[in-house]
Amino acid sequence: MNITKRIAIQGYPGAFHEIATCCYYPKEKIVIQPADTFDELVELVEAGTQVDGGLMAIENTIAGSLLNNYQLLYNSGLQITGEIFLRIRQNLMALPGQKISDLKEVHSHPVAIEQCRPFFKKYPYIKLVAMEDTALSAKRIREGELTGIGAIASTLAANRYQMNLLAEGIETNKKNFTRFLVLDKEIPTNPSGEINKVSICFSAPHEAGSLNSVLKVLADYQANMTKIQSVPLIGEAWRYIFFIDFILEKYTDLSSITKELVDYTVGLKILGEYSEGALYDS
């Protein structure tokens, strides 16, 4: 019997967040809890009453890092318990019977629009309209029976809202991947898979070579750094929070690493210990 998991996502059923969620939890029955914003998503997971966890995009190979989401992680008490990489395929869709030549507008999330803008140079008569979500754009067209309007969204959204695909894979860069983080209110007592990846954050003292000292500690333990990101430390002019992800050959080294990092950092925080994510296709 499948276990039911209530997962908060930014977006609506049919969004890429839902696809990533179903890929990450292939054996569970998923109930999606939509959130209009990432702030709301984090609040839902922190409350822990309506959902069992959340899935949040953190970076894209085209759009880059979602800096606000790093700030949300820093200010929350949530734990990263997993990750997944999803190949993003954007598709143009409309109501059955509509053709591209019938469209006057195309609605979608602004990031999706930017990923597909060169495609629409062939159709200068189509106005691109930014909306809060890809799947919600398709849903509104279906519910309102809106002709002359298309949406950019996933094939899952097209199937769910009975939309007709007018063009598939219209994103400019075909190596378009989004990394999603799995978020939980607490550290799981029985984590699944081999734990080999760690996410940390900290600020560095205003001393020459302080960040280099952190990187040297990781190098000494042969930790493979996969990501480093800085965001402003709110309320502290010209100070930054650094986020680092790294993979360990020996997970047992983590305790020694953190003990050494304390000497070179301020406010060191382990955001998560989890298994390196797999790559899936949408």
VOPAGU-2260 file (C-alpha; in pm, 1 decimal, decimal comma):
REM VOPAGU-2260
SITE   aa  ch    i         X         Y         Z
SITE  MET   A    0       0,0       0,0       0,0
SITE  ASN   A    1     138,6     338,9    -103,1
SITE  ILE   A    2     218,6     596,0     161,7
SITE  THR   A    3      52,0     934,7     113,4
SITE  LYS   A    4     288,7    1232,7     116,8
SITE  ARG   A    5     152,2    1587,0     138,4
SITE  ILE   A    6     406,3    1808,3     -36,8
SITE  ALA   A    7     404,6    2186,8     -67,3
SITE  ILE   A    8     525,2    2329,4    -398,0
SITE  GLN   A    9     543,9    2673,9    -549,1
SITE  GLY   A   10     291,8    2654,9    -826,8
SITE  TYR   A   11     -10,0    2445,3    -910,1
SITE  PRO   A   12     -81,6    2087,9   -1019,7
SITE  GLY   A   13      92,6    2034,8   -1350,5
SITE  ALA   A   14     386,3    2259,9   -1261,8
SITE  PHE   A   15     744,1    2137,4   -1297,9
SITE  HIS   A   16     759,5    2129,5    -918,2
SITE  GLU   A   17     495,3    1856,5    -922,7
SITE  ILE   A   18     685,5    1655,7   -1184,1
SITE  ALA   A   19    1000,4    1676,0    -972,9
SITE  THR   A   20     803,3    1574,8    -662,3
SITE  CYS   A   21     659,6    1264,7    -829,4
SITE  CYS   A   22    1006,7    1168,4    -959,0
SITE  TYR   A   23    1156,4    1203,9    -612,6
SITE  TYR   A   24     878,1    1004,0    -442,1
SITE  PRO   A   25     803,1     731,4    -701,0
SITE  LYS   A   26     653,4     487,9    -447,7
SITE  GLU   A   27     433,3     731,3    -256,1
SITE  LYS   A   28      90,8     870,4    -331,6
SITE  ILE   A   29     148,1    1244,5    -366,0
SITE  VAL   A   30     -97,2    1512,8    -258,7
SITE  ILE   A   31      15,0    1853,1    -382,5
SITE  GLN   A   32     -36,3    2161,6    -164,3
SITE  PRO   A   33      -2,0    2464,2    -395,2
SITE  ALA   A   34     169,8    2779,7    -275,3
SITE  ASP   A   35     157,6    3108,1    -464,8
SITE  THR   A   36     507,4    3206,9    -349,6
SITE  PHE   A   37     822,0    3044,2    -215,9
SITE  ASP   A   38     770,5    3235,4     108,3
SITE  GLU   A   39     433,1    3065,2     149,4
SITE  LEU   A   40     589,0    2727,4      66,0
SITE  VAL   A   41     844,9    2766,0     346,4
SITE  GLU   A   42     574,2    2879,2     589,4
SITE  LEU   A   43     366,3    2569,3     512,2
SITE  VAL   A   44     659,2    2333,8     574,4
SITE  GLU   A   45     759,1    2516,0     892,3
SITE  ALA   A   46     404,4    2494,4    1028,5
SITE  GLY   A   47     394,9    2119,5     960,7
SITE  THR   A   48      17,2    2094,1     991,9
SITE  GLN   A   49     -97,7    2082,9     630,1
SITE  VAL   A   50     205,0    1919,9     468,4
SITE  ASP   A   51     472,3    1659,0     538,4
SITE  GLY   A   52     742,9    1845,4     349,3
SITE  GLY   A   53     816,9    2066,6      52,3
SITE  LEU   A   54    1003,0    2082,0    -276,3
SITE  MET   A   55    1164,5    2412,2    -375,6
SITE  ALA   A   56    1361,3    2515,7    -683,0
SITE  ILE   A   57    1699,3    2661,6    -592,1
SITE  GLU   A   58    1882,2    2708,8    -922,6
SITE  ASN   A   59    1846,9    2673,8   -1298,3
SITE  THR   A   60    2117,9    2632,4   -1559,8
SITE  ILE   A   61    1979,9    2928,5   -1756,3
SITE  ALA   A   62    1817,3    3158,6   -1500,5
SITE  GLY   A   63    2087,7    3096,3   -1238,0
SITE  SER   A   64    2041,2    3087,1    -861,1
SITE  LEU   A   65    1716,4    3188,9    -693,5
SITE  LEU   A   66    1872,9    3425,0    -440,4
SITE  ASN   A   67    1552,8    3487,0    -245,1
SITE  ASN   A   68    1523,2    3113,9    -185,4
SITE  TYR   A   69    1871,2    3109,4     -33,8
SITE  GLN   A   70    1758,9    3386,7     200,6
SITE  LEU   A   71    1448,9    3183,7     290,3
SITE  LEU   A   72    1664,8    2882,1     374,6
SITE  TYR   A   73    1894,5    3090,5     591,2
SITE  ASN   A   74    1608,9    3243,9     788,6
SITE  SER   A   75    1413,6    2920,7     831,3
SITE  GLY   A   76    1478,2    2622,6    1052,4
SITE  LEU   A   77    1413,7    2377,3     771,3
SITE  GLN   A   78    1642,8    2091,0     676,0
SITE  ILE   A   79    1746,2    1992,9     325,2
SITE  THR   A   80    1688,6    1617,3     310,6
SITE  GLY   A   81    1730,5    1556,2     -61,0
SITE  GLU   A   82    1763,1    1704,3    -407,1
SITE  ILE   A   83    1660,4    1627,8    -763,3
SITE  PHE   A   84    1765,6    1763,0   -1102,1
SITE  LEU   A   85    1493,4    1795,5   -1366,3
SITE  ARG   A   86    1536,4    1856,4   -1739,3
SITE  ILE   A   87    1290,1    2134,3   -1820,5
SITE  ARG   A   88    1099,0    2106,3   -2148,5
SITE  GLN   A   89     878,3    2404,0   -2225,5
SITE  ASN   A   90     577,8    2359,6   -2452,6
SITE  LEU   A   91     332,9    2593,9   -2622,1
SITE  MET   A   92     -29,8    2493,1   -2569,4
SITE  ALA   A   93    -381,8    2623,8   -2621,1
SITE  LEU   A   94    -740,4    2502,2   -2628,3
SITE  PRO   A   95    -819,2    2222,2   -2875,7
SITE  GLY   A   96    -885,5    2359,0   -3221,4
SITE  GLN   A   97    -654,3    2658,8   -3177,0
SITE  LYS   A   98    -353,1    2716,1   -3400,7
SITE  ILE   A   99     -46,7    2931,4   -3339,3
SITE  SER   A  100    -181,5    3179,6   -3592,1
SITE  ASP   A  101    -492,7    3221,5   -3373,5
SITE  LEU   A  102    -295,3    3333,9   -3070,7
SITE  LYS   A  103    -276,1    3698,3   -2966,4
SITE  GLU   A  104    -118,6    3635,3   -2624,4
SITE  VAL   A  105      86,2    3365,6   -2451,6
SITE  HIS   A  106      90,2    3348,9   -2070,6
SITE  SER   A  107     345,9    3188,4   -1840,6
SITE  HIS   A  108     590,3    3239,4   -1555,8
SITE  PRO   A  109     849,6    3507,1   -1645,7
SITE  VAL   A  110    1139,0    3259,4   -1619,8
SITE  ALA   A  111     965,4    3024,3   -1865,3
SITE  ILE   A  112     902,6    3314,0   -2102,7
SITE  GLU   A  113    1269,7    3412,6   -2097,3
SITE  GLN   A  114    1369,5    3053,5   -2170,3
SITE  CYS   A  115    1152,5    3057,9   -2483,7
SITE  ARG   A  116    1167,4    3419,0   -2607,4
SITE  PRO   A  117    1371,2    3347,2   -2925,5
SITE  PHE   A  118    1102,0    3100,1   -3039,7
SITE  PHE   A  119     845,3    3381,0   -3049,7
SITE  LYS   A  120    1056,1    3604,0   -3273,9
SITE  LYS   A  121     888,7    3411,1   -3555,9
SITE  TYR   A  122     551,1    3528,7   -3424,4
SITE  PRO   A  123     585,8    3904,7   -3354,3
SITE  TYR   A  124     208,1    3941,6   -3332,3
SITE  ILE   A  125     198,1    3734,5   -3010,6
SITE  LYS   A  126     224,4    3928,8   -2683,9
SITE  LEU   A  127     408,6    3746,8   -2404,9
SITE  VAL   A  128     238,2    3802,9   -2068,7
SITE  ALA   A  129     411,6    3719,1   -1738,8
SITE  MET   A  130     198,5    3527,3   -1487,2
SITE  GLU   A  131     271,3    3371,9   -1146,7
SITE  ASP   A  132     286,8    3010,0   -1264,8
SITE  THR   A  133     320,8    2795,9   -1577,7
SITE  ALA   A  134      52,6    2538,9   -1493,0
SITE  LEU   A  135    -185,1    2800,0   -1354,3
SITE  SER   A  136    -169,8    2979,5   -1689,3
SITE  ALA   A  137    -291,5    2663,8   -1863,9
SITE  LYS   A  138    -554,5    2605,2   -1595,7
SITE  ARG   A  139    -702,6    2954,0   -1637,2
SITE  ILE   A  140    -723,8    2916,1   -2013,5
SITE  ARG   A  141    -912,3    2588,7   -1974,8
SITE  GLU   A  142   -1146,1    2711,2   -1701,8
SITE  GLY   A  143   -1223,7    3034,9   -1886,2
SITE  GLU   A  144   -1235,9    2867,1   -2229,8
SITE  LEU   A  145   -1009,4    3148,6   -2344,9
SITE  THR   A  146    -947,8    3147,4   -2718,8
SITE  GLY   A  147    -664,8    3343,5   -2872,2
SITE  ILE   A  148    -449,1    3282,2   -2566,1
SITE  GLY   A  149    -179,7    3018,7   -2523,1
SITE  ALA   A  150      38,0    2905,0   -2234,7
SITE  ILE   A  151     394,6    2784,6   -2188,8
SITE  ALA   A  152     393,3    2487,3   -1953,2
SITE  SER   A  153     477,0    2119,2   -1908,0
SITE  THR   A  154     325,0    1824,5   -2090,8
SITE  LEU   A  155     176,1    1722,9   -1755,4
SITE  ALA   A  156     -13,3    2053,4   -1746,0
SITE  ALA   A  157    -130,9    2000,9   -2104,3
SITE  ASN   A  158    -267,7    1656,9   -2017,9
SITE  ARG   A  159    -422,5    1765,7   -1688,2
SITE  TYR   A  160    -605,8    2064,7   -1832,9
SITE  GLN   A  161    -681,2    1903,7   -2170,0
SITE  MET   A  162    -481,7    2151,5   -2371,8
SITE  ASN   A  163    -354,7    2097,6   -2723,0
SITE  LEU   A  164      21,8    2104,4   -2774,5
SITE  LEU   A  165     104,9    2348,1   -3055,4
SITE  ALA   A  166     483,5    2322,7   -3027,2
SITE  GLU   A  167     698,8    2104,0   -2803,6
SITE  GLY   A  168    1040,8    2177,2   -2659,9
SITE  ILE   A  169    1040,8    2546,8   -2747,6
SITE  GLU   A  170    1307,3    2637,6   -2490,5
SITE  THR   A  171    1617,2    2787,2   -2650,8
SITE  ASN   A  172    1875,8    2591,3   -2455,6
SITE  LYS   A  173    1811,6    2218,8   -2459,8
SITE  LYS   A  174    2042,7    2168,5   -2160,9
SITE  ASN   A  175    1791,3    2339,9   -1936,8
SITE  PHE   A  176    1793,2    2186,1   -1590,0
SITE  THR   A  177    1647,0    2295,1   -1258,0
SITE  ARG   A  178    1774,2    2175,7    -922,7
SITE  PHE   A  179    1508,5    2126,5    -656,6
SITE  LEU   A  180    1565,6    2086,6    -282,9
SITE  VAL   A  181    1356,8    1855,1     -65,9
SITE  LEU   A  182    1270,1    2035,3     257,3
SITE  ASP   A  183    1158,5    1892,9     589,7
SITE  LYS   A  184    1078,1    2045,7     925,1
SITE  GLU   A  185    1298,0    1794,3    1106,1
SITE  ILE   A  186    1595,6    1574,1    1027,7
SITE  PRO   A  187    1457,6    1230,4     928,0
SITE  THR   A  188    1539,2     950,1    1172,2
SITE  ASN   A  189    1576,0     698,5     889,0
SITE  PRO   A  190    1717,5     883,2     588,0
SITE  SER   A  191    1686,6     705,4     254,9
SITE  GLY   A  192    1993,8     636,1      45,1
SITE  GLU   A  193    2360,2     696,7     114,5
SITE  ILE   A  194    2432,4    1036,1     269,3
SITE  ASN   A  195    2722,0    1187,4      76,9
SITE  LYS   A  196    2628,2    1551,1      18,3
SITE  VAL   A  197    2624,8    1842,0     262,5
SITE  SER   A  198    2491,4    2197,7     242,3
SITE  ILE   A  199    2627,1    2461,7     481,1
SITE  CYS   A  200    2603,9    2837,4     520,8
SITE  PHE   A  201    2807,2    3092,8     715,4
SITE  SER   A  202    2938,4    3446,2     708,0
SITE  ALA   A  203    3309,6    3518,0     698,5
SITE  PRO   A  204    3500,1    3758,1     925,2
SITE  HIS   A  205    3653,7    4067,4     766,6
SITE  GLU   A  206    3998,2    3914,0     757,1
SITE  ALA   A  207    4226,9    3852,6     462,4
SITE  GLY   A  208    4202,8    3496,3     339,3
SITE  SER   A  209    3907,9    3393,9     560,0
SITE  LEU   A  210    3709,0    3241,2     273,2
SITE  ASN   A  211    4020,6    3081,4     132,6
SITE  SER   A  212    4073,5    2910,8     470,0
SITE  VAL   A  213    3727,7    2755,7     443,8
SITE  LEU   A  214    3799,6    2626,0      94,8
SITE  LYS   A  215    4134,0    2486,4     209,4
SITE  VAL   A  216    3964,7    2284,5     485,1
SITE  LEU   A  217    3731,0    2130,5     226,6
SITE  ALA   A  218    4021,1    2060,5      -7,0
SITE  ASP   A  219    4222,9    1897,9     272,0
SITE  TYR   A  220    3940,5    1648,2     324,3
SITE  GLN   A  221    3900,2    1600,2     -52,9
SITE  ALA   A  222    3546,8    1737,3     -40,8
SITE  ASN   A  223    3416,6    1803,1    -391,7
SITE  MET   A  224    3257,7    2148,9    -380,7
SITE  THR   A  225    2963,5    2154,0    -623,8
SITE  LYS   A  226    2823,0    2498,6    -546,8
SITE  ILE   A  227    2918,9    2824,9    -378,3
SITE  GLN   A  228    2676,6    3115,6    -358,8
SITE  SER   A  229    2678,5    3443,7    -171,7
SITE  VAL   A  230    2380,0    3658,2     -74,6
SITE  PRO   A  231    2372,2    3984,5     123,5
SITE  LEU   A  232    2342,5    3956,2     500,6
SITE  ILE   A  233    2034,0    4168,7     561,3
SITE  GLY   A  234    2099,1    4451,7     805,1
SITE  GLU   A  235    2478,6    4423,3     775,8
SITE  ALA   A  236    2620,1    4652,2     508,0
SITE  TRP   A  237    2873,5    4482,9     277,1
SITE  ARG   A  238    2858,7    4151,5     459,0
SITE  TYR   A  239    2747,6    3829,6     294,2
SITE  ILE   A  240    2624,8    3482,5     371,4
SITE  PHE   A  241    2805,4    3206,5     184,0
SITE  PHE   A  242    2625,6    2885,8      88,2
SITE  ILE   A  243    2838,4    2586,2      -5,6
SITE  ASP   A  244    2738,3    2238,7    -123,3
SITE  PHE   A  245    2999,2    1964,5    -125,6
SITE  ILE   A  246    3023,1    1588,7    -173,2
SITE  LEU   A  247    3225,0    1374,5      67,0
SITE  GLU   A  248    3398,0    1049,4     -17,6
SITE  LYS   A  249    3386,8     961,6     352,0
SITE  TYR   A  250    3079,4    1089,1     535,0
SITE  THR   A  251    3256,7    1026,5     865,8
SITE  ASP   A  252    3482,5    1325,1     784,9
SITE  LEU   A  253    3193,1    1569,0     831,5
SITE  SER   A  254    3237,7    1602,9    1208,3
SITE  SER   A  255    3607,0    1687,4    1169,2
SITE  ILE   A  256    3534,5    1932,1     888,2
SITE  THR   A  257    3273,9    2126,2    1085,0
SITE  LYS   A  258    3503,3    2145,7    1388,8
SITE  GLU   A  259    3773,0    2307,5    1176,0
SITE  LEU   A  260    3534,2    2538,2     990,2
SITE  VAL   A  261    3414,1    2692,9    1316,2
SITE  ASP   A  262    3754,6    2861,4    1346,7
SITE  TYR   A  263    3718,9    3038,3    1010,8
SITE  THR   A  264    3348,0    3122,9     997,5
SITE  VAL   A  265    3075,6    3315,1    1178,6
SITE  GLY   A  266    2739,7    3148,7    1242,0
SITE  LEU   A  267    2822,7    2821,0    1069,0
SITE  LYS   A  268    2502,1    2627,1    1002,6
SITE  ILE   A  269    2449,4    2284,3     845,5
SITE  LEU   A  270    2147,1    2316,0     621,0
SITE  GLY   A  271    2128,4    1950,5     525,3
SITE  GLU   A  272    2296,3    1612,3     490,8
SITE  TYR   A  273    2151,8    1400,5     210,3
SITE  SER   A  274    2212,6    1184,2     -94,9
SITE  GLU   A  275    2337,9    1343,0    -415,7
SITE  GLY   A  276    2036,5    1390,6    -645,2
SITE  ALA   A  277    1956,6    1205,9    -963,8
SITE  LEU   A  278    1870,8    1356,4   -1300,5
SITE  TYR   A  279    1522,4    1313,1   -1449,3
SITE  ASP   A  280    1353,1    1425,1   -1771,6
SITE  SER   A  281    1021,8    1608,5   -1775,8
